[in-house]
């Protein structure tokens, strides 16, 4: 396949130009050269290369201007930038403008080889992916995401545009909106889709273990390290790594993560050797990332590095018109999972689903439909299959406002005690659904668990699926 791929190398320094051309040719690619952006444009028009490797600093027309001119052509072409030390911010900005990837000088030959291989795979599969995307758009489905509303179609278009590149993506949105589904869809529509997709929840790993989980460790690196262990980066090699709830990662670990993202090299805990890594990193958070930076929970430089593209997952209450199609998709999945033969929902049931604000978003809807499918078994789901008390409140705030749910606080009650009463009453009002309670209270699920632990109360015997 390499012998069919054309690579144009653009570099104004003659020795570097010759060296790169010989290196790339030795890997089986067909190569041409140009000494600046203007000459490169002529070569592109005449030779039609699939990949352009260009220096950033050149006379007459630099790499950024060349990238802009190539982007205007709207052709399936990967542009790889060669950057000097200290120009990472410029390179990241270039990726926002459409560059496939960048590599720092002096060029690491193994990294360049990997980037070229990935870009070649991308081009060879792009036509196949476009056919798939067209079919998905026509049915209102993209991967595991469902929706025909304008909101979801705009989201699908952004995911499609970003999926084929190698840029980092920060996925934001409330709990339960489908951030991991979006990450999986980005992976499934990318040239890396045949490789591993690894997701790690930074909020669910103890601080003492998170570096080992992400970077791996050598035998004897710390007490209890009885054998060598690969971390998430190594498990996701040539694939995609999702760092969920990135704002919960310890600041010290964030610094090490930033170093891996910039150098593309990894060192296990307890090791003295660095190894190159080829992983696309996605991150997700249910918090406002800029506020997290301001509060000191998220490093500003890491935020900048991850937020090359931002994908915001809309809450379900903002695209309720998609609920019928989402429910149909869920019923199909649940029938397969539980061996049921449910055909749909009746009109009264659908009215109640459409009227609810869904503070737990698509995850809450999925839990509701799964319960109903199991109870119904076959035929149409009816309102009697809904959880007790479902839909009694018309908004997220009403769950603790109504007289039956009012929190009684006597004068002289401490703030800590008032908080405890509010949390426990809210949990009671949601039928022990911790995810929904956290949404109502405006706190993270991790914070809710920590509070309940302080109170010596696990929140009862709620189904663990509500916490995911």
VOPAGU-2260 file (C-alpha; in pm, 1 decimal, decimal comma):
REM VOPAGU-2260
SITE   aa  ch    i         X         Y         Z
SITE  UNK   A    0       0,0       0,0       0,0
SITE  UNK   A    1     287,1     240,6      76,7
SITE  UNK   A    2     422,4     211,2    -277,9
SITE  UNK   A    3     100,7     368,0    -405,4
SITE  UNK   A    4      99,5     660,4    -160,2
SITE  UNK   A    5     251,7     989,8    -272,7
SITE  UNK   A    6     429,2    1208,0     -15,2
SITE  UNK   A    7     536,8    1564,2     -92,9
SITE  UNK   A    8     811,9    1694,6     136,7
SITE  UNK   A    9     845,2    2072,1     171,2
SITE  UNK   A   10    1162,1    2205,5     339,2
SITE  UNK   A   11    1382,8    2506,8     259,2
SITE  UNK   A   12    1704,2    2360,6     406,7
SITE  UNK   A   13    1860,8    2147,8     125,7
SITE  UNK   A   14    2031,2    1881,7     340,9
SITE  UNK   A   15    1720,7    1829,9     555,6
SITE  UNK   A   16    1506,8    1808,2     240,9
SITE  UNK   A   17    1728,2    1542,9      81,7
SITE  UNK   A   18    1754,9    1347,5     406,5
SITE  UNK   A   19    1378,5    1338,6     463,3
SITE  UNK   A   20    1308,6    1239,7     103,6
SITE  UNK   A   21    1555,1     948,5     122,9
SITE  UNK   A   22    1415,4     838,9     460,5
SITE  UNK   A   23    1053,2     839,0     343,1
SITE  UNK   A   24    1138,4     674,6      10,9
SITE  UNK   A   25    1313,5     399,2     203,5
SITE  UNK   A   26     980,7     316,5     371,3
SITE  UNK   A   27     822,5     248,0      31,6
SITE  UNK   A   28     649,1     580,1     -38,2
SITE  UNK   A   29     668,8     771,5    -366,4
SITE  UNK   A   30     821,6    1110,9    -288,4
SITE  UNK   A   31     857,9    1455,0    -442,7
SITE  UNK   A   32    1017,9    1765,4    -291,5
SITE  UNK   A   33     960,3    2140,8    -279,9
SITE  UNK   A   34    1165,1    2419,9    -120,5
SITE  UNK   A   35     881,6    2646,5     -11,4
SITE  UNK   A   36     504,1    2680,2      -6,0
SITE  UNK   A   37     467,2    2832,6    -351,3
SITE  UNK   A   38     662,7    2553,8    -517,2
SITE  UNK   A   39     466,1    2304,6    -311,7
SITE  UNK   A   40     133,9    2437,9    -445,5
SITE  UNK   A   41     254,2    2382,9    -801,2
SITE  UNK   A   42     365,3    2028,1    -715,8
SITE  UNK   A   43      31,3    1954,2    -548,1
SITE  UNK   A   44    -161,4    2066,2    -855,8
SITE  UNK   A   45      54,6    1865,8   -1093,2
SITE  UNK   A   46     137,3    1554,8    -887,7
SITE  UNK   A   47    -164,4    1524,1    -651,6
SITE  UNK   A   48       9,1    1380,9    -342,4
SITE  UNK   A   49    -201,6    1226,2     -69,4
SITE  UNK   A   50      28,5    1343,6     210,5
SITE  UNK   A   51     223,6    1668,4     248,9
SITE  UNK   A   52     504,2    1692,3     506,3
SITE  UNK   A   53     597,0    2059,8     542,5
SITE  UNK   A   54     825,3    2274,8     752,5
SITE  UNK   A   55     661,0    2565,6     937,3
SITE  UNK   A   56     929,3    2830,5     871,1
SITE  UNK   A   57    1004,0    2889,4     500,8
SITE  UNK   A   58    1060,1    3184,8     267,5
SITE  UNK   A   59     791,3    3318,1      30,1
SITE  UNK   A   60     513,9    3101,1     182,7
SITE  UNK   A   61     540,3    2933,6     523,2
SITE  UNK   A   62     380,5    2610,9     640,4
SITE  UNK   A   63      71,6    2772,2     795,2
SITE  UNK   A   64     -15,1    2962,7     479,2
SITE  UNK   A   65      43,9    2650,0     273,3
SITE  UNK   A   66    -188,5    2457,7     507,7
SITE  UNK   A   67    -456,4    2722,4     458,6
SITE  UNK   A   68    -426,1    2709,6      80,1
SITE  UNK   A   69    -439,8    2329,2      79,0
SITE  UNK   A   70    -744,4    2330,5     309,3
SITE  UNK   A   71    -927,8    2555,7      63,8
SITE  UNK   A   72    -894,6    2285,3    -201,3
SITE  UNK   A   73   -1132,2    2059,8      -1,0
SITE  UNK   A   74    -944,4    1748,1    -105,4
SITE  UNK   A   75    -867,0    1433,6      93,3
SITE  UNK   A   76    -507,7    1518,9     180,7
SITE  UNK   A   77    -314,2    1483,0     508,8
SITE  UNK   A   78     -80,9    1769,6     604,0
SITE  UNK   A   79     192,8    1696,4     860,1
SITE  UNK   A   80     382,4    1992,9    1006,8
SITE  UNK   A   81     748,4    2000,5    1110,2
SITE  UNK   A   82     789,8    2241,6    1402,6
SITE  UNK   A   83    1084,2    2385,5    1591,5
SITE  UNK   A   84    1121,1    2344,9    1967,3
SITE  UNK   A   85     901,3    2590,0    2157,8
SITE  UNK   A   86     635,9    2625,9    1887,6
SITE  UNK   A   87     386,7    2372,2    2022,5
SITE  UNK   A   88     111,9    2633,8    2058,9
SITE  UNK   A   89     145,7    2727,9    1692,1
SITE  UNK   A   90     133,3    2362,4    1591,8
SITE  UNK   A   91    -179,3    2301,0    1800,3
SITE  UNK   A   92    -342,0    2603,8    1637,6
SITE  UNK   A   93    -247,8    2459,9    1297,9
SITE  UNK   A   94    -424,7    2135,2    1383,4
SITE  UNK   A   95    -739,3    2337,1    1448,3
SITE  UNK   A   96    -699,3    2467,4    1093,5
SITE  UNK   A   97    -691,6    2114,6     951,7
SITE  UNK   A   98    -340,1    1973,6     991,8
SITE  UNK   A   99    -334,1    1597,5    1040,0
SITE  UNK   A  100     -49,6    1598,9    1294,0
SITE  UNK   A  101     281,6    1764,5    1379,6
SITE  UNK   A  102     629,0    1650,9    1476,6
SITE  UNK   A  103     908,0    1847,6    1642,0
SITE  UNK   A  104    1254,1    1893,3    1496,6
SITE  UNK   A  105    1493,9    1720,4    1500,5
SITE  UNK   A  106    1261,5    1465,2    1345,1
SITE  UNK   A  107    1212,4    1138,6    1534,3
SITE  UNK   A  108    1213,3     890,9    1245,0
SITE  UNK   A  109    1003,9     626,6    1425,9
SITE  UNK   A  110     735,7     883,1    1509,9
SITE  UNK   A  111     730,9    1016,3    1153,6
SITE  UNK   A  112     698,8     660,8    1022,7
SITE  UNK   A  113     400,9     597,9    1252,4
SITE  UNK   A  114     231,4     922,8    1151,7
SITE  UNK   A  115     273,4     844,3     781,9
SITE  UNK   A  116     136,9     492,4     834,5
SITE  UNK   A  117    -167,4     629,8    1016,9
SITE  UNK   A  118    -227,3     894,1     751,4
SITE  UNK   A  119    -203,6     627,4     480,2
SITE  UNK   A  120    -458,4     409,9     661,0
SITE  UNK   A  121    -686,4     709,0     694,6
SITE  UNK   A  122    -683,9     779,9     321,7
SITE  UNK   A  123    -730,8     415,5     226,2
SITE  UNK   A  124   -1041,2     386,2     444,9
SITE  UNK   A  125   -1190,7     732,5     395,7
SITE  UNK   A  126   -1413,3     633,2     103,3
SITE  UNK   A  127   -1544,6     331,5     291,5
SITE  UNK   A  128   -1614,5     549,0     597,1
SITE  UNK   A  129   -1794,3     810,4     388,0
SITE  UNK   A  130   -2037,7     547,5     258,4
SITE  UNK   A  131   -2099,1     436,4     617,4
SITE  UNK   A  132   -2149,3     794,7     735,9
SITE  UNK   A  133   -2399,9     866,2     461,1
SITE  UNK   A  134   -2607,1     563,2     555,0
SITE  UNK   A  135   -2590,8     656,5     923,5
SITE  UNK   A  136   -2699,0    1015,0     858,8
SITE  UNK   A  137   -2996,9     897,6     656,3
SITE  UNK   A  138   -3121,6     687,7     949,3
SITE  UNK   A  139   -3046,9     944,2    1222,8
SITE  UNK   A  140   -2784,2     719,2    1381,4
SITE  UNK   A  141   -2411,2     773,0    1422,4
SITE  UNK   A  142   -2238,8     487,4    1601,2
SITE  UNK   A  143   -2427,3     445,0    1929,3
SITE  UNK   A  144   -2565,1     800,1    1910,9
SITE  UNK   A  145   -2922,4     850,2    1791,2
SITE  UNK   A  146   -3107,8    1163,8    1685,0
SITE  UNK   A  147   -3254,0    1344,9    1385,8
SITE  UNK   A  148   -3294,1    1685,3    1552,1
SITE  UNK   A  149   -3092,4    1983,2    1433,0
SITE  UNK   A  150   -2893,0    1969,5    1756,4
SITE  UNK   A  151   -2788,0    1608,6    1703,5
SITE  UNK   A  152   -2724,8    1647,4    1331,4
SITE  UNK   A  153   -2485,8    1935,1    1403,6
SITE  UNK   A  154   -2316,3    1714,6    1662,6
SITE  UNK   A  155   -2288,0    1427,7    1412,4
SITE  UNK   A  156   -2133,1    1661,0    1153,3
SITE  UNK   A  157   -1869,4    1777,7    1401,4
SITE  UNK   A  158   -1785,9    1422,8    1509,8
SITE  UNK   A  159   -1750,3    1314,2    1147,0
SITE  UNK   A  160   -1522,0    1607,2    1069,9
SITE  UNK   A  161   -1295,7    1546,0    1368,4
SITE  UNK   A  162   -1293,8    1163,8    1367,3
SITE  UNK   A  163   -1056,3    1114,9    1074,7
SITE  UNK   A  164    -787,0    1344,4    1218,1
SITE  UNK   A  165    -537,8    1269,1    1491,2
SITE  UNK   A  166    -617,4    1570,3    1712,2
SITE  UNK   A  167    -702,5    1554,7    2080,0
SITE  UNK   A  168   -1068,3    1621,8    2164,1
SITE  UNK   A  169   -1222,9    1743,1    2489,2
SITE  UNK   A  170   -1580,1    1616,5    2528,4
SITE  UNK   A  171   -1794,9    1814,5    2771,2
SITE  UNK   A  172   -2150,6    1778,5    2896,5
SITE  UNK   A  173   -2364,6    1686,3    3193,7
SITE  UNK   A  174   -2351,3    1338,1    3344,7
SITE  UNK   A  175   -2540,4    1086,1    3137,0
SITE  UNK   A  176   -2533,8    1277,1    2806,9
SITE  UNK   A  177   -2326,9    1011,6    2629,9
SITE  UNK   A  178   -1971,6    1146,4    2642,4
SITE  UNK   A  179   -1818,9     798,1    2629,0
SITE  UNK   A  180   -2051,3     704,4    2340,8
SITE  UNK   A  181   -1923,0    1010,3    2153,0
SITE  UNK   A  182   -1564,7     904,6    2223,3
SITE  UNK   A  183   -1632,0     551,6    2098,5
SITE  UNK   A  184   -1794,0     693,8    1784,9
SITE  UNK   A  185   -1487,7     911,8    1720,8
SITE  UNK   A  186   -1275,7     597,5    1749,7
SITE  UNK   A  187   -1504,1     382,9    1533,4
SITE  UNK   A  188   -1503,1     640,9    1252,1
SITE  UNK   A  189   -1126,3     690,0    1263,2
SITE  UNK   A  190    -840,2     506,7    1091,4
SITE  UNK   A  191    -760,0     363,1    1435,7
SITE  UNK   A  192   -1090,6     177,7    1460,5
SITE  UNK   A  193    -927,2    -166,0    1416,0
SITE  UNK   A  194    -710,2     -98,8    1723,0
SITE  UNK   A  195    -804,6     -81,4    2089,2
SITE  UNK   A  196   -1036,8     172,6    2248,4
SITE  UNK   A  197    -945,6     209,4    2617,7
SITE  UNK   A  198   -1154,2     418,6    2859,2
SITE  UNK   A  199   -1039,2     505,1    3209,8
SITE  UNK   A  200   -1246,4     696,3    3466,7
SITE  UNK   A  201   -1004,4     923,6    3652,4
SITE  UNK   A  202   -1260,0     980,3    3929,8
SITE  UNK   A  203   -1291,9     608,0    4004,9
SITE  UNK   A  204    -922,0     533,3    4060,6
SITE  UNK   A  205    -757,0     602,9    4398,4
SITE  UNK   A  206    -498,6     881,1    4378,8
SITE  UNK   A  207    -223,4     641,6    4486,6
SITE  UNK   A  208    -289,6     410,0    4190,1
SITE  UNK   A  209    -381,6     642,8    3904,5
SITE  UNK   A  210     -28,0     690,9    3768,0
SITE  UNK   A  211      25,9     315,2    3762,9
SITE  UNK   A  212    -307,7     264,4    3583,6
SITE  UNK   A  213    -230,5     522,3    3316,6
SITE  UNK   A  214     146,0     488,9    3265,7
SITE  UNK   A  215     208,8     134,5    3390,2
SITE  UNK   A  216     481,7      21,7    3631,3
SITE  UNK   A  217     783,7    -203,4    3661,0
SITE  UNK   A  218     813,8    -486,9    3911,2
SITE  UNK   A  219     916,0    -344,1    4247,8
SITE  UNK   A  220     828,9      14,6    4153,7
SITE  UNK   A  221     632,6      45,5    4477,7
SITE  UNK   A  222     501,2    -171,5    4759,1
SITE  UNK   A  223     268,2    -428,5    4607,2
SITE  UNK   A  224     410,6    -403,9    4253,8
SITE  UNK   A  225     485,3    -775,8    4229,0
SITE  UNK   A  226     505,1    -779,5    3848,3
SITE  UNK   A  227     549,4    -553,8    3551,1
SITE  UNK   A  228     221,9    -404,3    3431,5
SITE  UNK   A  229     125,4    -217,9    3115,1
SITE  UNK   A  230     -71,6     102,6    3164,4
SITE  UNK   A  231    -363,0     239,9    2964,4
SITE  UNK   A  232    -135,0     413,8    2714,6
SITE  UNK   A  233      34,3      87,7    2622,1
SITE  UNK   A  234    -297,4     -99,1    2608,9
SITE  UNK   A  235    -426,1     163,1    2364,7
SITE  UNK   A  236    -116,6     160,4    2140,8
SITE  UNK   A  237    -212,0     266,5    1785,4
SITE  UNK   A  238    -567,7     309,5    1913,4
SITE  UNK   A  239    -762,1     559,2    2125,1
SITE  UNK   A  240    -746,5     639,9    2496,3
SITE  UNK   A  241   -1035,8     815,8    2670,8
SITE  UNK   A  242    -954,8     989,4    2999,1
SITE  UNK   A  243   -1297,2    1039,1    3153,8
SITE  UNK   A  244   -1348,9    1300,9    3427,5
SITE  UNK   A  245   -1007,9    1451,2    3351,1
SITE  UNK   A  246   -1066,9    1724,4    3611,2
SITE  UNK   A  247   -1049,9    1460,7    3886,8
SITE  UNK   A  248    -694,7    1360,5    3792,6
SITE  UNK   A  249    -434,0    1472,1    4051,6
SITE  UNK   A  250    -236,3    1779,3    3943,3
SITE  UNK   A  251      95,4    1591,4    3961,4
SITE  UNK   A  252     -35,2    1322,9    3728,2
SITE  UNK   A  253    -166,9    1591,8    3493,2
SITE  UNK   A  254     188,7    1727,0    3457,8
SITE  UNK   A  255     318,3    1381,9    3358,2
SITE  UNK   A  256      28,8    1337,0    3115,6
SITE  UNK   A  257     110,2    1668,6    2949,1
SITE  UNK   A  258     470,2    1556,8    2902,1
SITE  UNK   A  259     356,4    1235,5    2730,8
SITE  UNK   A  260     120,9    1427,8    2501,3
SITE  UNK   A  261     393,7    1670,3    2396,6
SITE  UNK   A  262     688,0    1429,2    2368,9
SITE  UNK   A  263     488,7    1121,9    2260,1
SITE  UNK   A  264     711,9     917,6    2487,4
SITE  UNK   A  265     619,1     717,6    2796,4
SITE  UNK   A  266     809,1     604,6    3104,4
SITE  UNK   A  267     657,3     341,2    3332,3
SITE  UNK   A  268     679,1     398,1    3707,3
SITE  UNK   A  269    1009,6     258,3    3825,3
SITE  UNK   A  270    1163,5     255,6    3477,2
SITE  UNK   A  271    1458,5     458,1    3348,5
SITE  UNK   A  272    1368,8     399,8    2984,0
SITE  UNK   A  273    1129,4     606,4    2771,5
SITE  UNK   A  274     931,2     435,8    2496,3
SITE  UNK   A  275     752,5     603,2    2203,4
SITE  UNK   A  276     373,0     587,3    2212,7
SITE  UNK   A  277     124,3     624,6    1930,2
SITE  UNK   A  278    -211,8     689,7    2094,5
SITE  UNK   A  279    -490,8     934,5    2019,5
SITE  UNK   A  280    -603,2    1088,3    2347,5
SITE  UNK   A  281    -960,4    1200,3    2413,0
SITE  UNK   A  282   -1073,6    1354,0    2741,4
SITE  UNK   A  283   -1415,5    1409,6    2895,0
SITE  UNK   A  284   -1557,1    1607,8    3184,9
SITE  UNK   A  285   -1900,5    1694,7    3323,3
SITE  UNK   A  286   -1764,2    2020,2    3464,0
SITE  UNK   A  287   -1696,8    2352,3    3295,5
SITE  UNK   A  288   -1328,1    2305,2    3205,9
SITE  UNK   A  289   -1246,0    2676,0    3218,5
SITE  UNK   A  290   -1388,7    2696,3    3570,5
SITE  UNK   A  291   -1185,7    2387,2    3662,8
SITE  UNK   A  292    -872,7    2565,5    3538,4
SITE  UNK   A  293    -962,7    2877,7    3737,6
SITE  UNK   A  294   -1024,5    2665,5    4050,1
SITE  UNK   A  295    -690,1    2489,7    4014,4
SITE  UNK   A  296    -838,4    2146,8    3946,5
SITE  UNK   A  297    -718,1    2133,5    3585,0
SITE  UNK   A  298    -384,1    2258,5    3456,7
SITE  UNK   A  299    -424,1    2537,1    3203,7
SITE  UNK   A  300    -151,8    2399,8    2973,8
SITE  UNK   A  301    -309,4    2054,0    2976,2
SITE  UNK   A  302    -652,2    2203,3    2901,7
SITE  UNK   A  303    -503,5    2390,3    2606,7
SITE  UNK   A  304    -336,7    2074,9    2477,6
SITE  UNK   A  305    -648,4    1858,6    2507,9
SITE  UNK   A  306    -896,0    2119,4    2386,6
SITE  UNK   A  307    -778,0    2126,0    2025,6
SITE  UNK   A  308   -1141,4    2046,9    1948,2
SITE  UNK   A  309   -1433,2    2066,1    2187,5
SITE  UNK   A  310   -1742,7    1851,1    2147,0
SITE  UNK   A  311   -2029,0    1945,5    2378,1
SITE  UNK   A  312   -2292,1    1680,5    2440,1
SITE  UNK   A  313   -2635,1    1845,2    2476,0
SITE  UNK   A  314   -2863,2    1752,5    2768,6
SITE  UNK   A  315   -3162,5    1544,2    2667,3
SITE  UNK   A  316   -3407,4    1818,1    2771,6
SITE  UNK   A  317   -3269,4    2031,7    2485,0
SITE  UNK   A  318   -3355,8    1779,7    2212,9
SITE  UNK   A  319   -3663,9    1597,8    2341,7
SITE  UNK   A  320   -3785,8    1547,5    1986,3
SITE  UNK   A  321   -3525,7    1269,8    1960,4
SITE  UNK   A  322   -3673,2    1070,7    2250,9
SITE  UNK   A  323   -3901,9     848,0    2032,3
SITE  UNK   A  324   -3615,0     736,8    1807,8
SITE  UNK   A  325   -3379,0     695,4    2104,8
SITE  UNK   A  326   -3640,2     482,3    2283,9
SITE  UNK   A  327   -3687,9     262,6    1974,6
SITE  UNK   A  328   -3312,6     204,7    1956,0
SITE  UNK   A  329   -3295,6     122,2    2327,6
SITE  UNK   A  330   -3586,1    -120,8    2308,0
SITE  UNK   A  331   -3412,1    -304,7    2024,2
SITE  UNK   A  332   -3092,2    -330,1    2233,3
SITE  UNK   A  333   -3275,8    -438,8    2547,5
SITE  UNK   A  334   -3474,9    -705,0    2363,1
SITE  UNK   A  335   -3144,8    -854,5    2246,3
SITE  UNK   A  336   -2986,4    -824,2    2591,0
SITE  UNK   A  337   -3274,0    -967,7    2796,5
SITE  UNK   A  338   -3446,7   -1195,7    2547,3
SITE  UNK   A  339   -3770,2    -992,2    2539,9
SITE  UNK   A  340   -4010,7    -914,7    2255,6
SITE  UNK   A  341   -4122,2    -560,3    2329,4
SITE  UNK   A  342   -4259,7    -382,0    2021,7
SITE  UNK   A  343   -4265,6     -21,4    2145,4
SITE  UNK   A  344   -4439,9     212,1    2391,9
SITE  UNK   A  345   -4803,2     320,1    2399,1
SITE  UNK   A  346   -4911,4     683,9    2351,4
SITE  UNK   A  347   -4965,4     759,9    2721,2
SITE  UNK   A  348   -4623,4     623,9    2810,1
SITE  UNK   A  349   -4460,5     833,5    2536,2
SITE  UNK   A  350   -4638,0    1147,6    2657,8
SITE  UNK   A  351   -4494,8    1093,3    3004,1
SITE  UNK   A  352   -4146,5    1031,4    2866,4
SITE  UNK   A  353   -4167,6    1352,7    2661,8
SITE  UNK   A  354   -4289,6    1555,6    2960,9
SITE  UNK   A  355   -4003,3    1462,5    3193,7
SITE  UNK   A  356   -3691,8    1685,3    3209,6
SITE  UNK   A  357   -3447,6    1391,3    3239,3
SITE  UNK   A  358   -3191,8    1534,3    3484,3
SITE  UNK   A  359   -2991,0    1213,3    3439,7
SITE  UNK   A  360   -3010,5    1257,8    3061,5
SITE  UNK   A  361   -2980,5     962,6    2820,9
SITE  UNK   A  362   -2839,4     736,4    3093,5
SITE  UNK   A  363   -3152,0     792,9    3305,2
SITE  UNK   A  364   -3372,4     726,3    3002,1
SITE  UNK   A  365   -3182,4     405,6    2929,5
SITE  UNK   A  366   -3224,1     281,8    3287,2
SITE  UNK   A  367   -3596,0     363,4    3270,8
SITE  UNK   A  368   -3645,4     180,8    2940,5
SITE  UNK   A  369   -3439,8    -120,0    3048,7
SITE  UNK   A  370   -3654,6    -161,0    3360,6
SITE  UNK   A  371   -3971,7    -126,4    3154,2
SITE  UNK   A  372   -3859,2    -379,0    2891,4
SITE  UNK   A  373   -3777,8    -637,1    3158,5
SITE  UNK   A  374   -4114,8    -586,8    3332,9
SITE  UNK   A  375   -4319,8    -576,2    3012,9
SITE  UNK   A  376   -4163,2    -876,2    2841,5
SITE  UNK   A  377   -4358,7    -846,8    2516,6
SITE  UNK   A  378   -4595,0    -614,9    2334,9
SITE  UNK   A  379   -4613,7    -244,7    2415,5
SITE  UNK   A  380   -4469,7     -81,1    2724,7
SITE  UNK   A  381   -4731,7     101,9    2928,4
SITE  UNK   A  382   -4712,5     365,8    3202,7
SITE  UNK   A  383   -4752,7      95,9    3466,9
SITE  UNK   A  384   -4405,6     -26,7    3374,5
SITE  UNK   A  385   -4246,9     302,4    3482,1
SITE  UNK   A  386   -4071,1     334,0    3821,5
SITE  UNK   A  387   -4299,8     435,5    4111,3
SITE  UNK   A  388   -4343,0     812,2    4129,4
SITE  UNK   A  389   -4196,4     867,9    3784,0
SITE  UNK   A  390   -4282,9    1207,1    3633,6
SITE  UNK   A  391   -4441,1    1343,3    3950,6
SITE  UNK   A  392   -4206,4    1642,9    3936,0
SITE  UNK   A  393   -4198,6    1873,8    3637,2
SITE  UNK   A  394   -3842,5    2000,8    3676,8
SITE  UNK   A  395   -3511,1    1911,0    3833,8
SITE  UNK   A  396   -3548,3    2168,5    4110,9
SITE  UNK   A  397   -3898,0    2055,7    4207,3
SITE  UNK   A  398   -3767,0    1730,8    4352,1
SITE  UNK   A  399   -3681,9    1901,7    4681,0
SITE  UNK   A  400   -3929,9    2193,7    4669,2
SITE  UNK   A  401   -4266,5    2029,0    4707,0
SITE  UNK   A  402   -4429,5    2005,9    5050,6
SITE  UNK   A  403   -4402,6    1628,4    5056,7
SITE  UNK   A  404   -4029,3    1656,5    4999,7
SITE  UNK   A  405   -3957,5    1971,1    5201,3
SITE  UNK   A  406   -3643,2    1961,3    5413,9
SITE  UNK   A  407   -3719,5    2077,5    5767,3
SITE  UNK   A  408   -3430,2    2277,2    5913,4
SITE  UNK   A  409   -3460,4    2420,1    6263,6
SITE  UNK   A  410   -3301,5    2750,9    6363,1
SITE  UNK   A  411   -2962,7    2674,3    6512,5
SITE  UNK   A  412   -2892,6    2382,7    6276,7
SITE  UNK   A  413   -2532,5    2392,0    6153,9
SITE  UNK   A  414   -2457,1    2434,1    5785,5
SITE  UNK   A  415   -2299,1    2086,8    5775,0
SITE  UNK   A  416   -2609,2    1929,8    5927,3
SITE  UNK   A  417   -2839,1    2119,5    5688,7
SITE  UNK   A  418   -2630,1    1992,3    5400,1
SITE  UNK   A  419   -2655,1    1636,5    5529,3
SITE  UNK   A  420   -3034,7    1660,1    5559,8
SITE  UNK   A  421   -3063,8    1804,0    5208,2
SITE  UNK   A  422   -2848,8    1531,6    5054,4
SITE  UNK   A  423   -3028,6    1245,1    5229,2
SITE  UNK   A  424   -3374,6    1388,9    5152,3
SITE  UNK   A  425   -3282,9    1436,6    4787,8
SITE  UNK   A  426   -3154,4    1079,6    4767,6
SITE  UNK   A  427   -3480,0     959,6    4922,3
SITE  UNK   A  428   -3686,4    1163,5    4674,0
SITE  UNK   A  429   -3508,6     999,7    4379,3
SITE  UNK   A  430   -3571,4     648,0    4503,8
SITE  UNK   A  431   -3202,5     609,6    4593,2
SITE  UNK   A  432   -3089,2     699,2    4240,4
SITE  UNK   A  433   -2752,4     855,6    4318,5
SITE  UNK   A  434   -2691,6     979,6    3965,3
SITE  UNK   A  435   -3021,8    1171,1    3961,5
SITE  UNK   A  436   -2965,6    1298,9    4315,5
SITE  UNK   A  437   -2621,8    1433,1    4223,0
SITE  UNK   A  438   -2771,5    1611,4    3921,8
SITE  UNK   A  439   -3043,7    1771,7    4135,3
SITE  UNK   A  440   -2791,4    1881,7    4396,7
SITE  UNK   A  441   -2553,3    2018,4    4135,1
SITE  UNK   A  442   -2258,2    1810,0    4254,2
SITE  UNK   A  443   -2052,7    1530,2    4099,7
SITE  UNK   A  444   -2134,6    1166,8    4168,7
SITE  UNK   A  445   -1792,0    1130,0    4331,4
SITE  UNK   A  446   -1870,1    1417,0    4570,8
SITE  UNK   A  447   -2202,7    1256,4    4660,0
SITE  UNK   A  448   -2033,7     926,0    4739,2
SITE  UNK   A  449   -1775,8    1104,9    4954,7
SITE  UNK   A  450   -2051,1    1285,8    5148,3
SITE  UNK   A  451   -2243,0     963,2    5208,3
SITE  UNK   A  452   -1922,2     798,9    5327,2
SITE  UNK   A  453   -1876,7    1084,4    5576,6
SITE  UNK   A  454   -2228,7    1026,6    5703,4
SITE  UNK   A  455   -2166,0     653,0    5736,2
SITE  UNK   A  456   -2441,8     597,2    5479,7
SITE  UNK   A  457   -2386,6     422,6    5148,1
SITE  UNK   A  458   -2720,1     546,0    5019,7
SITE  UNK   A  459   -2896,2     214,0    5067,2
SITE  UNK   A  460   -2901,5     -65,7    4817,1
SITE  UNK   A  461   -2939,6     128,3    4495,3
SITE  UNK   A  462   -2859,8     -55,5    4176,2
SITE  UNK   A  463   -2496,7      10,4    4087,9
SITE  UNK   A  464   -2600,4      82,4    3730,8
SITE  UNK   A  465   -2743,0     411,2    3849,7
SITE  UNK   A  466   -2395,2     526,1    3947,2
SITE  UNK   A  467   -2228,4     471,4    3614,3
